[in-house]
Amino acid sequence: MLRWRLGIGIPLVALLGLIFWFDHQLPVPGLLLMPIFLLTAFFLCREVLSLLNAGNIFPRRSTVYIGTYWILICSWLAGYRTLPKVTTSENGWEIAATTCVLTLLVMAGGILIAFVGEMARFKKPEKPGLNTINLSGAIFVISYIGVMCSFMIMLLCAYGIGAIVSMVVTTKLCDIGAFAIGKMFGKHNFTAISPHKTIEGGIGGLAAAVGGAWLTIGFLIPMALHTKPATPWWGIVIYGVVVGLAGALGDLAESLIKRDVQRKDSGERVPGFGGILDIFDSLLLAAPVAFCLWAFKLVQ
């Protein structure tokens, strides 16, 4: 398992870095990334829907895909036109407020789509609460995948390729570090949600996350921009720890869903990981946290 994770995880991060670099050369941010991202979102929705189906929740699939794509595409269109202008402000609350308004607007559209989809297939009450449960499942998937992924798009549009690379590298190194250290030295489990996660692995993961934050924010981004590092050492440490913790919570959040429906993995597409969601789960919760840290100028 460790061999598979290292053998696939490290080249995957390198491939993502290469794609990010090519996208950075294009006049519009996300022009290359968005088609890849939308395809990834399709598989993420598909795997979450599969988990919900295993728990006897059956949202209308077309509604979920349309609602999720609505949020992602609107976030991109609004992001690259609006956020770069707002992020020149030194006021973090102004940036956060603008981002919240954009997010709430597109999320409201996604929820409306979920309602319309459930109304369209309504025939007659088959079981009390069944339609409401399915509607809740649709809104959950649209929010979990659409809204959380929208912060990756806005992070790219607002702060550039370096910001999203730093988030991905920090989060995935936390994943790899926690798995490797936990496998070698882990003895003390800290949650029933995932019996193989240990305190030792968590500490190792956070140390790796800080290393990833230093590598990107303290070295690679300044080198690419031909400038001196603008973030103090304590800001890099805080970024690594907080984003790493958010990523770990994202991993546990997916584990909670899988344990509830008695599934080990979200899919079987990636050896050593399971499904696409098993790779992206940590990024889903790390993205909004990373965006907040950039917005409030903790890192730059």
Backbone as a ProteinNet text record, in pm:
[ID]
protein_1_A
[PRIMARY]
MLRWRLGIGIPLVALLGLIFWFDHQLPVPGLLLMPIFLLTAFFLCREVLSLLNAGNIFPRRSTVYIGTYWILICSWLAGYRTLPKVTTSENGWEIAATTCVLTLLVMAGGILIAFVGEMARFKKPEKPGLNTINLSGAIFVISYIGVMCSFMIMLLCAYGIGAIVSMVVTTKLCDIGAFAIGKMFGKHNFTAISPHKTIEGGIGGLAAAVGGAWLTIGFLIPMALHTKPATPWWGIVIYGVVVGLAGALGDLAESLIKRDVQRKDSGERVPGFGGILDIFDSLLLAAPVAFCLWAFKLVQ
[TERTIARY]
82.1	0	85.6	186.3	274	349.1	393.3	465.9	376.7	250.3	156.7	131.6	114.5	82.3	198.1	319	434.7	459	442.7	469.2	370.7	246.2	144.8	128.9	133.9	110.2	211.2	340.5	444.6	441.1	435	422.4	293.8	186.3	60.7	74.8	141.3	165.1	252.4	354	441.7	364.2	273.9	193.2	100.5	40.6	-45.3	34.7	156.7	242.7	272.1	294.6	322	199	81	-42.6	-65.3	-41.6	-56.7	36.7	160.6	257.6	211.3	162.9	114	-6.8	-95.7	-212.6	-170.8	-63.5	-14.7	32.5	70.3	118.9	6.1	-116.2	-229.9	-284.5	-348.1	-395.3	-508.5	-589.4	-702.1	-674.4	-673.6	-647	-753.9	-709.9	-803.1	-844.7	-793	-834.4	-799.3	-685.7	-646.8	-699.5	-699	-736.6	-886.5	-969.7	-1113.2	-1169.6	-1135.6	-1187.7	-1144.9	-1019.7	-972	-1046.1	-1066.8	-1132.9	-1278.7	-1347.2	-1487	-1499.2	-1404.3	-1404.9	-1382.6	-1289.3	-1264.4	-1387.5	-1455.1	-1576.1	-1684.8	-1691.6	-1788.7	-1764.9	-1639.3	-1608.4	-1627.4	-1597.1	-1618.7	-1767.3	-1851.7	-1996.4	-2044.4	-1992.4	-2033.7	-2001.1	-1883.8	-1844.9	-1923.2	-1949	-2030.5	-2172.5	-2227	-2359.5	-2362.1	-2255.3	-2247.3	-2249.6	-2179.1	-2180.2	-2319.4	-2386.2	-2520.6	-2617.7	-2602.8	-2688.1	-2671.9	-2547.5	-2522.9	-2593.8	-2624.6	-2699.6	-2847.8	-2895.1	-3036.5	-3083.5	-2995.6	-3030.6	-3006.7	-3109.9	-3100.8	-3137.2	-3044.8	-3070.6	-3078.8	-3144	-3149	-3010.1	-2950	-2810.7	-2791.9	-2881.7	-2866.5	-2870.1	-2952.9	-2961.4	-2828.8	-2767	-2639.4	-2531.4	-2522	-2418.8	-2442.3	-2567.7	-2597.8	-2571.5	-2615.9	-2596.1	-2449.3	-2372.4	-2228.8	-2158.1	-2187.4	-2123.7	-2163.5	-2286.9	-2331.6	-2242.2	-2218.3	-2136.4	-1992.7	-1935.4	-1795	-1774.2	-1860.6	-1843.7	-1869.2	-1972.9	-2000.7	-1887.2	-1831.2	-1720	-1600.1	-1577.3	-1464.6	-1488.4	-1605.8	-1636	-1633.5	-1693.5	-1694.4	-1556.7	-1485.9	-1356.5	-1251.3	-1231	-1120.8	-1155.3	-1285.2	-1323.5	-1329.1	-1359.6	-1385.7	-1275.3	-1236.2	-1146.9	-1009.7	-945.3	-814.1	-818.5	-932.2	-944.8	-962.1	-1038.1	-1066.1	-942.9	-862.5	-749.9	-635.3	-645.9	-545.9	-568.1	-686.2	-716.1	-636.9	-600.5	-533.5	-634	-761.1	-865.3	-911.6	-869.9	-907.6	-1056.9	-1125.3	-1269.8	-1341.8	-1289.2	-1349.2	-1338	-1222.3	-1201.6	-1294	-1300.6	-1384.6	-1531.5	-1575.4	-1715.8	-1751.4	-1664.4	-1689.7	-1696.6	-1604.5	-1601.8	-1728.1	-1772.4	-1893.3	-2015.2	-2024.6	-2138	-2139.4	-2021.5	-2012.8	-2052.8	-2000.2	-2027.1	-2174.8	-2234.4	-2375.7	-2466.6	-2433.7	-2515.6	-2518	-2400	-2395.6	-2449.6	-2429.2	-2483	-2635.4	-2692.9	-2839	-2892.6	-2820.5	-2860.6	-2854.4	-2749.6	-2736.6	-2849.3	-2888.6	-2998.5	-3129.5	-3149.8	-3270.7	-3278.1	-3165.9	-3161.6	-3198	-3149.5	-3181.2	-3331.4	-3395	-3538.8	-3615.7	-3578.3	-3647.3	-3633.7	-3514.6	-3492.8	-3580.1	-3593.9	-3676	-3824.6	-3863.2	-4003.1	-4038.1	-3941.2	-3967.1	-3993.1	-3931.9	-3952	-4056.6	-4118.2	-4219.3	-4346.7	-4392.9	-4517.4	-4623.5	-4597.1	-4684.5	-4599.7	-4641.6	-4563.6	-4555.4	-4434.5	-4416.1	-4386.1	-4315.7	-4276.3	-4256.3	-4310	-4295.4	-4149.2	-4121.4	-3986.1	-3889.1	-3928.3	-3834.7	-3786	-3877.1	-3837.5	-3748	-3777.7	-3695.8	-3556.1	-3546.6	-3415.6	-3333.9	-3396.1	-3325.2	-3285	-3374	-3341.9	-3223.1	-3222.3	-3110.5	-2980.7	-2990.3	-2871.3	-2817	-2905.8	-2863.1	-2794.9	-2856	-2797	-2663.2	-2652.6	-2525.8	-2414.9	-2440.7	-2336.4	-2298.3	-2399.4	-2372.1	-2287	-2315	-2237.8	-2099.2	-2092.9	-1967.3	-1867.3	-1912.6	-1822.6	-1819.6	-1935.9	-1940.7	-1884.8	-1936.9	-1895.7	-1750.1	-1712.2	-1574.1	-1474	-1506.1	-1415.5	-1409.9	-1517.3	-1517.6	-1408	-1369.8	-1263.5	-1127.5	-1109.9	-986.9	-980.4	-1095.5	-1101.5	-1076	-1140.1	-1124	-983.7	-923.2	-784.5	-692.4	-716.9	-639	-662.4	-789.3	-821.7	-771.6	-780.7	-748.2	-598.7	-529.9	-390.5	-290.5	-339.7	-247.8	-212.7	-132.4	-98.8	-19.8	62.4	142.3	57.8	-55.6	-141.9	-202.5	-253.4	-317.3	-212.7	-93.8	13.8	54.7	65	104	0.2	-128	-233.4	-228.3	-212.3	-209.4	-86.6	30.4	153.7	149.2	106.9	99.5	4	-112.2	-213.7	-171.3	-119.9	-84.9	39.8	135.1	250	206.8	105.5	49	-10.2	-84.3	-141	-31.4	68.8	176.3	256.3	287.3	363.6	288.9	158.3	78.2	70.5	53.6	44.3	176.7	286.3	418.2	459.9	450.4	491.1	398.3	269	173.8	199.2	236.8	264.3	388.9	488.5	615.2	617.1	555.5	569.4	437	324.7	196.1	156	116.3	71.3	-57.9	-82.9	-195.9	-304	-412.2	-523.5	-599.2	-652.1	-720.3	-864.1	-915.3	-1054.9	-1109.4	-1236	-1300.5	-1343.8	-1346.2	-1387.6	-1290.2	-1160.1	-1056.7	-956.8	-974.6	-893.9	-743.7	-703.1	-560.6	-491.6	-565.5	-503	-454.2	-329.1	-267.5	-218.9	-194	-140.9	-2.9	78.7	212.5	206.6	113.9	97.4	50.3	-40.5	-88.5	22.9	109.8	223.2	317.5	344.9	430.9	371.2	238.7	171.7	179.8	162.7	170.6	312.8	411.8	550.6	576.9	523.2	538.5	463.2	347.4	270.4	347.9	413	494.9	610.1	668.8	774.3	723.7	601.3	542.1	513.6	468.1	442	572.1	678.3	807.7	859.4	847.1	896.7	829.8	699.3	625.1	627	581.6	568.6	703.7	790	918.5	1028.3	1007	1116.1	1069.7	975.7	941	871.9	774	702.5	795.7	875.2	969.5	1070.1	1115	1210.2	1145.7	1018.7	948.7	924	899.3	870.7	996.2	1111.4	1239.4	1234.4	1173.3	1163.7	1209.1	1222.9	1253.3	1123.5	1130.8	1009.2	939	807.3	731.2	662.3	656.5	587.5	688.1	667.1	758.8	753.5	857	865.9	747.1	699.8	586.7	458	444.3	328.7	328.7	446.5	459.1	423.4	469.7	439.6	289.5	227.4	82.7	6.9	47.8	-17.6	-7.3	112.4	131.2	46.5	44.1	-31.4	-181.3	-231.3	-376	-429	-359.5	-403.5	-389.2	-282.4	-265.2	-377.3	-414.9	-525.6	-657	-681.2	-804	-807.8	-692.4	-685.5	-711.8	-656.8	-680.4	-828.6	-893.8	-1037.6	-1116.3	-1068.4	-1132.6	-1125.2	-1011.9	-994	-1090.1	-1100.5	-1190.4	-1336.9	-1368.5	-1506.5	-1552.3	-1464.4	-1500.1	-1506.8	-1414.6	-1415.3	-1546	-1598.5	-1725.5	-1836.9	-1841.2	-1943.9	-1924.9	-1801.3	-1773.7	-1807.3	-1772.1	-1801.3	-1951.6	-2023.2	-2167.1	-2237.9	-2185.7	-2248.6	-2170.2	-2072.3	-1994.7	-1920.3	-1851	-1765.2	-1622.6	-1525.5	-1386.1	-1329.2	-1363.1	-1313.5	-1430.9	-1406.5	-1510.9	-1519.1	-1414.2	-1410.2	-1288.4	-1261.5	-1148.9	-1065.2	-1058.5	-991.2	-841.7	-795.8	-656.8	-593.3	-500.7	-437	-368.9	-389.3	-326	-406.1	-502.3	-584.3	-730.7	-782	-923.5	-987.6	-1064.7	-1130.7	-1071.6	-1126.7	-1082.6	-1110.7	-1225.3	-1260.2	-1160.6	-1104.1	-1004.6	-876.9	-854.4	-739.2	-774.9	-896.6	-935.8	-1001.3	-1033.4	-1109.7	-1042.1	-910.5	-840.2	-838.3	-830.9	-826.6	-959.4	-1069.8	-1201.1	-1216.6	-1165.2	-1175.5	-1055.9	-943.6	-824.5	-837.4	-909.1	-917.5	-978.4	-1096.9	-1150.9	-1064	-997.6	-908.2	-787.4	-728.8	-614.9	-655.5	-775.5	-821.8	-830.8	-883.3	-895	-757.8	-659.8	-525.1	-460.5	-484.7	-434.2	-511.4	-641.8	-723.9	-684.9	-651.4	-615.6	-464.9	-395.8	-255.3	-161.7	-203.4	-110.1	5.5	-26.6	75.1	56.8	163.6	154.9	274.4
-120.8	0	126	130.2	247.6	265.8	153.6	160	218.9	174.9	227.4	376.2	414.8	555.2	647.5	604.8	686.9	684.5	564.6	550.1	624.8	641.4	712.6	855.7	874.3	1005.8	1110	1077.3	1175.3	1213.2	1116.5	1155.9	1232.9	1201.7	1272.9	1420.2	1447.1	1585.9	1656.2	1583.6	1642	1672.5	1581.4	1602.5	1722.9	1734.1	1849	1978.4	1975.3	2093.2	2133.6	2034.7	2062.1	2122.4	2066.8	2120.3	2263	2286.2	2422.4	2519.9	2474.7	2561.9	2599.7	2499.9	2527.7	2621.8	2599.7	2686.8	2830	2843.9	2976.8	3056.9	2987.4	3056.5	3111	3068.2	3109.4	3244.7	3320.6	3455.7	3457.8	3350.2	3342.4	3231.5	3259.5	3155.7	3047.1	2921.8	2810	2761.3	2821.4	2782.3	2636	2589.5	2449.4	2366	2423.5	2347.8	2318.3	2410.6	2393.4	2268.4	2237.1	2112.5	1989.3	1987.8	1875.9	1873.2	1991.9	2003.1	1958	1995.7	1955.6	1804.8	1744.7	1599.2	1531.9	1586.4	1532.6	1545.7	1661.4	1683.9	1582.5	1542.5	1441.1	1311.6	1267	1142.5	1157.2	1276.2	1298.4	1287.3	1352.6	1343.7	1198.9	1132.5	993.8	905	924.5	840	874.5	1003.9	1041.4	987.7	995.4	941.2	790.6	722.4	578.5	548.1	629.7	611.7	636.1	741	769.5	657.6	604.3	493.6	372.6	350.4	239.5	260.4	386.3	418.2	440.4	392.7	402.8	548.1	632.7	770.6	785.3	827.3	826.7	963.6	1059.3	1189.1	1172.5	1265.6	1263.8	1300.8	1210.6	1228.5	1350.2	1368.1	1481.5	1613.5	1619.8	1740.3	1769.4	1664.8	1680.1	1731.2	1672.4	1714.5	1857.7	1891	2025.9	2128.5	2099.4	2191.9	2213.4	2105.3	2115.2	2194.3	2163.7	2235.9	2382.6	2411.1	2550.1	2627.4	2571.2	2638.1	2655.1	2550.6	2556.3	2655.4	2651.6	2740.7	2885.9	2909.1	3046.3	3099	3014.7	3056.7	3096.6	3022	3054	3185.3	3199.3	3320.4	3444.8	3433.5	3546.7	3568.5	3458.7	3466.9	3541.7	3503.7	3566.6	3708.7	3745.6	3882.7	3975.3	3919.1	4001.3	3993.6	3872.5	3857	3921.4	3916.1	3981.6	4130.6	4197.7	4339.6	4359.8	4269.4	4283.6	4252.2	4155.7	4111.1	4211.7	4320	4426	4503.6	4485.1	4552.7	4489.1	4570.9	4520.3	4472.5	4498.3	4462.8	4319.3	4227.6	4087.7	4066.3	4148.6	4132.8	4170.5	4266.7	4304.9	4189.5	4126	4011.1	3897.1	3869.8	3760.6	3787	3913.2	3946.7	3927.5	3973.1	3956	3808.7	3731	3587.6	3519.9	3557.8	3499.3	3529.3	3652.8	3689.8	3605.8	3593	3511.1	3367	3312.7	3173.1	3151.4	3241.6	3227.4	3238.1	3327.9	3343.7	3216.6	3162.5	3042.5	2921.1	2917.5	2806.5	2809.7	2930.8	2943.6	2887.5	2913.7	2857.4	2706.4	2650.3	2505.1	2441.4	2504.8	2452.4	2459.6	2568.3	2581.8	2470.9	2440.3	2331.8	2198.9	2176.2	2052.2	2041.2	2151.2	2150.1	2122	2190.2	2171.8	2027.5	1969.9	1832.9	1733.8	1754.1	1663.2	1683.5	1807.9	1834.1	1765.8	1767.7	1714	1563.8	1493.6	1347.9	1304.2	1399.4	1364.9	1314.8	1199.6	1142.7	1139.2	1061.2	1054.5	1007.5	1038.7	997.2	845.2	790.9	646.5	605.3	692.3	663	796.4	815.7	944.4	986.6	1107.2	1161.2	1122.4	1033.6	983.4	1095	1178.3	1287.6	1388.6	1415.2	1509.5	1454.7	1324.5	1261.5	1269	1237.4	1243.4	1386.6	1481.9	1622.8	1665.1	1621.9	1653.8	1594.4	1473.6	1410.8	1489.8	1540.3	1620.2	1749	1817.8	1942.4	1914.2	1800.5	1764.1	1747.5	1672.7	1648.5	1778.6	1859	1986.6	2076.2	2076.1	2159	2100.6	1970.6	1903.6	1911.9	1884.6	1887.9	2026.8	2081.1	2208.3	2325	2348.2	2464.6	2451.9	2336.6	2319.7	2332.1	2271.4	2281.2	2423.3	2500.7	2637.5	2721.2	2686.4	2761.3	2734.1	2616.2	2591	2683.4	2699	2786	2930.6	2975.2	3113.6	3140.3	3038.8	3052	3075.2	3001.3	3018.5	3156.1	3196.1	3324.3	3443.4	3435.2	3549.9	3563.6	3452.3	3460.1	3389	3333.6	3277.9	3133.1	3083.3	2941.6	2900.3	2991.3	2957.6	2924.8	2995.1	2972.8	2833.1	2791.5	2660.3	2548.9	2573.7	2473.7	2455	2565.5	2556	2477.8	2498.7	2426.1	2276.9	2243.2	2102.3	2031.7	2093.3	2030.6	2015.5	2119.7	2114.1	2004.5	1998	1900	1757.5	1736.6	1599.2	1548.4	1638.9	1595	1559.2	1629	1592	1451.1	1422.8	1288.9	1182	1206.5	1108.4	1091.7	1205.4	1199.4	1125.8	1152.7	1086.4	936.3	898.7	756.4	685.7	747.6	683.5	672	781	778.2	688.9	696.4	610	463.6	432.1	292.9	240.7	327.3	283.7	293.2	398.4	421.7	433.4	429.3	453.7	345.9	387.9	295.6	341	471.3	524.3	578.5	503.7	547	660.3	756	867.6	886.4	801.4	814.2	680.8	654.6	531.3	539.1	660.8	676.5	605.8	616.8	552.9	485.2	356.2	285.4	285.2	307.9	302.8	438.1	543.6	675	686.8	729.4	735.2	876	898.8	1027	1049.9	945.5	957.4	994.9	930.8	963.7	1106.4	1153.1	1290.8	1392.1	1366.9	1457	1457.8	1338.4	1329.2	1399.5	1388.8	1455.4	1606.6	1660.4	1806	1855.9	1777.4	1815.6	1818.8	1720	1716.8	1833.5	1871	1983.3	2113.8	2133.8	2253.2	2254.3	2136.1	2125.6	2161.1	2116.7	2149.9	2298.3	2360.6	2505.1	2582.6	2540.1	2608.7	2590.4	2468.3	2440.2	2529.4	2548.2	2625.3	2775.5	2813.3	2956.5	3020.9	2944.2	3001.4	2987.7	2899.9	2875.2	2881.9	2795.1	2784.1	2909	2962.9	3081.2	3201.9	3234.7	3346.7	3325.5	3199.2	3170.5	3194.1	3152.2	3171.1	3318.4	3397	3539	3625.9	3561.9	3632.7	3740.4	3703.3	3794.8	3724.6	3802.2	3744.7	3694.4	3591.4	3542.5	3654.8	3671.7	3778.7	3733.4	3602.3	3548.1	3515.5	3563.2	3530.6	3382	3334.7	3191.1	3142.5	3227.2	3184.6	3175.2	3260	3252.1	3122.1	3079.7	2953.5	2835.9	2840.4	2732.7	2725	2841.8	2843.8	2791.2	2836.6	2790.4	2639.1	2584.5	2440.7	2362.7	2408.6	2337.3	2346.5	2467.7	2487.4	2418.6	2436.3	2370	2218.7	2172.8	2030	1972.6	2044.9	1999.4	1995.5	2097.6	2100.6	1982.4	1951.5	1837	1706.3	1693.6	1572.4	1558.7	1671	1667.5	1629.2	1674.5	1636.3	1486.3	1428.1	1282.9	1210.8	1260.2	1198.2	1217.2	1332	1357.3	1252.7	1222.6	1119.3	982.8	957.2	828.7	810.8	919.4	911.9	863	916.9	874.7	728.1	689.8	551.8	453.4	485.8	394.7	382.7	493.8	493	400.7	391.8	304.7	174.7	153.5	28.4	2.4	105.3	93.7	128.3	52.4	77.2	193.2	196.9	300.6	362.5	481.1	545.9	487.2	417	356.1	267.1	220.7	129	171.4	299.7	345.9	366.9	394.1	429.7	331.4	246.2	149.2	218.4	162.6	218	328.1	385.1	493.3	453.6	391.5	359	433.8	536.4	615	754.1	830.9	968.7	1051.6	1026.2	1099.1	1072.4	952.8	920.1	1001.6	1055.2	1143.3	1288.2	1328.3	1469.2	1505.8	1405.5	1435.3	1540.7	1530.8	1627.1	1766.2	1774.7	1903.8	1978.7	1905.6	1968.6	2060.6	2020.2	2104.3	2196	2160.2	2244.8	2371.4	2363.9	2478.1	2603.6	2595.8	2718.3	2774	2686.6	2732.3	2804.4	2746	2810.4	2945.6	2952.7	3079.6	3186.8	3150.4	3246.8	3298.1	3209.4	3249.9	3344.2	3320	3412.8	3544.7	3536.9	3658.7	3751.6	3694.6	3776.4	3801.3	3776.6	3814.2	3743.7	3628.5	3553.9	3502.4	3466	3427.1	3514	3533.2	3616.2	3589.4
0	0	0	89.1	95.3	-36	-95.7	-222.4	-332.1	-335.3	-434.6	-413.4	-286.6	-257.4	-294.1	-261.8	-296.2	-447	-507.6	-650	-737.2	-690.1	-767	-717.2	-584.6	-525.3	-567.7	-562	-594.5	-742.9	-836.5	-978	-1007	-932.9	-954.3	-917.7	-804.9	-764.6	-868.1	-918.8	-1021	-1149.9	-1188.4	-1308.6	-1291	-1172.4	-1144.6	-1153.8	-1099.3	-1106.2	-1249.8	-1336.9	-1478.2	-1547.5	-1517.4	-1575.1	-1528	-1398.6	-1344.3	-1415.9	-1442.2	-1507.3	-1648.3	-1724.8	-1859.8	-1855.3	-1757.2	-1744.5	-1713.7	-1637.5	-1598.9	-1720.4	-1827.6	-1946.7	-2033.4	-2005.7	-2087	-2041.2	-2130.5	-2095.5	-1994.1	-1989.9	-1896	-1796	-1664.6	-1565.5	-1569.9	-1571.9	-1570.6	-1707.5	-1813.7	-1948	-1977.4	-1928.9	-1942.7	-1827	-1708.1	-1589.1	-1582.1	-1627.3	-1610	-1677.2	-1804.1	-1861.7	-1780.9	-1735.9	-1653.7	-1521	-1465.7	-1337.1	-1345.1	-1453.6	-1471	-1489	-1558.9	-1573.9	-1438.8	-1360.1	-1225.7	-1138.3	-1147	-1068.1	-1103.5	-1230.8	-1272.1	-1195.4	-1189.5	-1118.9	-967.8	-914	-771.1	-737.6	-817	-795.1	-808.4	-908.4	-932.6	-813.4	-754	-641.1	-514.6	-491.4	-375.7	-392.2	-513.1	-539.4	-513.8	-551.8	-527.9	-377.6	-299.1	-153.6	-96.8	-145.5	-97.4	-135.5	-257.1	-300.1	-210	-164.3	-72.4	61.2	93	214.3	187.3	70.8	31.8	16.1	-32.2	-68.1	-217.6	-290.8	-436.8	-494.4	-488.9	-552.2	-703.8	-768.1	-914.2	-967	-1041.7	-1083.6	-1173.9	-1268.9	-1360.1	-1283.1	-1180.4	-1098.3	-1029.7	-977.5	-906.5	-1001	-1119.2	-1214.9	-1261.8	-1295.4	-1343.2	-1234	-1111.2	-1000.2	-968.3	-971.5	-943.9	-1052.7	-1178.5	-1289.4	-1290.4	-1253.8	-1243.9	-1147.5	-1030.2	-929.2	-977.1	-1034.8	-1075.9	-1190.4	-1290.4	-1405.9	-1366.1	-1285.5	-1241.1	-1153.6	-1069.2	-983.4	-1068.4	-1175.1	-1262.8	-1337.5	-1396.2	-1472.5	-1383.8	-1265.3	-1172.8	-1112.5	-1089.8	-1023	-1102.2	-1227.4	-1301.2	-1346.1	-1340.2	-1375.7	-1254.1	-1137	-1018.7	-913.6	-876.7	-761.8	-778.3	-896.7	-907.3	-873.7	-901.6	-868.7	-718.6	-655.1	-512.3	-428.1	-471.4	-389.3	-384.8	-459.2	-444	-314.6	-254.2	-127.7	-14	83.5	202.6	306.6	281.9	377.5	353	440.3	425.2	433.9	515.5	529.1	399.9	326.7	198.4	99.3	97.6	8.8	48.5	180.5	229.6	199.3	216.8	192.5	45.1	-43.9	-187.7	-223.8	-168.1	-195.9	-144.3	-24	33.7	-52	-102.2	-186.2	-313.8	-377.6	-499.1	-470.1	-359.4	-324.3	-293.8	-216.3	-179.6	-301.3	-394.1	-513.6	-597.8	-623.4	-708.1	-633.2	-500.7	-421.9	-421.4	-411.9	-417.2	-548.6	-658.2	-787	-786.9	-724.8	-716.3	-636.3	-524.8	-443.3	-519.8	-593.6	-675.9	-779.7	-841.6	-940.3	-875.2	-752.2	-680.8	-655.4	-615.1	-591.5	-720.8	-828.6	-956	-1004.4	-988.2	-1030.8	-955.6	-826	-746	-775.7	-801.3	-838.8	-971.1	-1064.7	-1198.6	-1196.1	-1102.7	-1101.9	-999.4	-930.9	-831.2	-899.5	-856.8	-908.4	-798.4	-697.9	-582	-463	-342.3	-224.7	-215.5	-230.6	-219.5	-75.5	-4.4	132.5	202.9	321.5	390.4	404.9	358.6	372.7	264.1	171.9	70.4	-21.4	-68.9	-158.8	-87.9	37.7	114.2	137.5	163.3	182.7	54.2	-58	-186	-220.3	-191.3	-213.5	-127.7	-1.2	88.9	36.5	-19.3	-76.4	-194	-279.3	-394.5	-348.7	-251.7	-201.2	-134.3	-65.2	-1	-103.7	-210.8	-311.6	-381.1	-416.3	-483.2	-394.1	-263.7	-170.2	-146	-122.2	-88	-202.8	-323.3	-438.4	-501.8	-532.5	-604	-525.3	-404.8	-326.4	-281.6	-229.8	-181.7	-296.9	-412.2	-526.4	-581.7	-562.3	-613.7	-548.1	-425.7	-358.8	-422.7	-482.3	-557.1	-678.6	-746.2	-863.5	-823.3	-715.2	-672.2	-619.5	-559	-513.7	-632.8	-740.1	-863.1	-924.8	-935.7	-1000.2	-919.5	-786.9	-702.5	-676.2	-652.8	-606.3	-696.5	-805.9	-903.4	-880.4	-970.8	-972.9	-849.3	-795.3	-677.9	-557.1	-541.7	-425.9	-427.5	-544.2	-549.6	-544.8	-602	-592.3	-446.5	-372.8	-232.2	-152.8	-182.8	-112.8	-142.7	-271.1	-310.9	-251.9	-265.6	-215.9	-63.4	5.7	152.2	198.5	135.6	176	143.8	22.7	-16.7	55.3	85.1	164.3	305.3	357.4	487	480.3	373.5	353.2	350.7	266.9	249.2	377.6	443.7	568.5	677.6	690.6	792.9	767.4	641.2	608.2	634	588.8	602.5	748.6	824.7	965.4	1046.5	1017.4	1087.9	1061.4	937	900.8	972.6	987.7	1047.5	1199.6	1254.7	1398.6	1473.5	1403	1467.2	1566.9	1686.6	1790.9	1857.9	1859.9	1936.4	1841.9	1827	1743.5	1812.7	1732.9	1797.1	1751.2	1662.7	1621.3	1574.1	1608.4	1563.8	1417.6	1361.9	1221.6	1129.2	1161.1	1079.8	1172.8	1198.7	1298.9	1271.6	1146.7	1114	1129.2	1158.6	1178.1	1322	1336.1	1467.8	1500.4	1629.3	1673.5	1612.7	1610.5	1553.5	1405.2	1332.9	1191.6	1172	1259.6	1250	1269.7	1367.2	1392.9	1273.2	1219.2	1101.8	981.7	967.4	856.7	867.2	987.3	1005.9	981.3	1023.8	997	846.5	774.1	628.1	563.6	620.7	567.8	582.5	697.2	716.9	616.5	593.6	493.2	354.6	321.2	191.8	179.1	288.9	287	267.1	336.3	318.5	176.8	123.1	-11.2	-115.5	-102.3	-203.8	-175.5	-55.5	-23.9	6.5	72.1	111.1	7.3	-92.8	-189.2	-334.6	-375.2	-517.3	-571.6	-497.7	-546.6	-556.8	-452.6	-467.3	-580.5	-597.6	-704.8	-841.8	-857	-984.5	-1013.3	-908.3	-925.3	-919.7	-892.3	-880.9	-771.8	-659	-545.1	-418.4	-312.9	-182.8	-119.6	-32.8	34	109.8	85.5	149.2	277.2	299.3	416.3	525.6	649.3	758.2	792.4	861.1	890.1	971.3	1065.1	1147.6	1065.9	961.6	873.5	794.4	751.2	677.6	767.6	892.9	987.7	1013.5	1039.5	1064.1	942.8	823.5	700.1	688.6	708.9	697.2	796.7	921.2	1025.2	1000.9	973.3	958.1	832.5	720.2	596.4	609.6	674.5	697.7	782.5	889.2	974.4	897	815.8	735.4	638.9	578.8	489.5	561.9	683.8	763.9	798.8	830.2	857.4	732	615.6	491.1	467.3	501.5	490.3	584.5	708.2	806.4	767.3	705.8	663.6	562	466.5	369.3	435.8	529.3	601	677.9	733.7	806.2	714.7	592.2	496.8	459.6	431.9	391.3	502.8	626.1	737.8	758	737.6	758.6	660.4	538.4	437.2	419.7	508.5	511.1	380.3	334.7	215.6	253.4	202.4	234.1	152.5	23.4	-66.4	-140.8	-196.3	-275.8	-416.2	-459	-591.3	-602.2	-724.2	-745.7	-865.4	-892.9	-1013.6	-996	-872.7	-851.5	-754	-798.9	-708.6	-590.6	-470.6	-351.6	-285.3	-357.6	-302.1	-293.5	-398.2	-404.7	-519.4	-487.1	-589.2	-603.3	-696.8	-716.4	-591.1	-527.2	-405	-293.3	-290.4	-187.3	-204.4	-323.2	-347.5	-317.4	-354.1	-344.4	-210.8	-127.1	-5.5	82.7	98.7	184	121.3	-11.1	-78.6	-66.8	-56.2	-52.9	67.6	182.7	302.2	318.6	258	269.6	185.5	71.9	-20.7	42.4	107.9	167.8	279.5	354.7	461.8	402.8	298.3	232.7	175	115.7	59.5	168	283.7	394.2	437	444.9	488.6	387.8	259	156.5	161.6	181.1	182.1	295.8	411.7	526.6	536.6	424.4	408.8	506.4	560.4	644	559.4	435.8	338.4	214.7	138.5	18.2	-73.5
[MASK]
++++++++++++++++++++++++++++++++++++++++++++++++++++++++++++++++++++++++++++++++++++++++++++++++++++++++++++++++++++++++++++++++++++++++++++++++++++++++++++++++++++++++++++++++++++++++++++++++++++++++++++++++++++++++++++++++++++++++++++++++++++++++++++++++++++++++++++++++++++++++++++++++++++++++++++

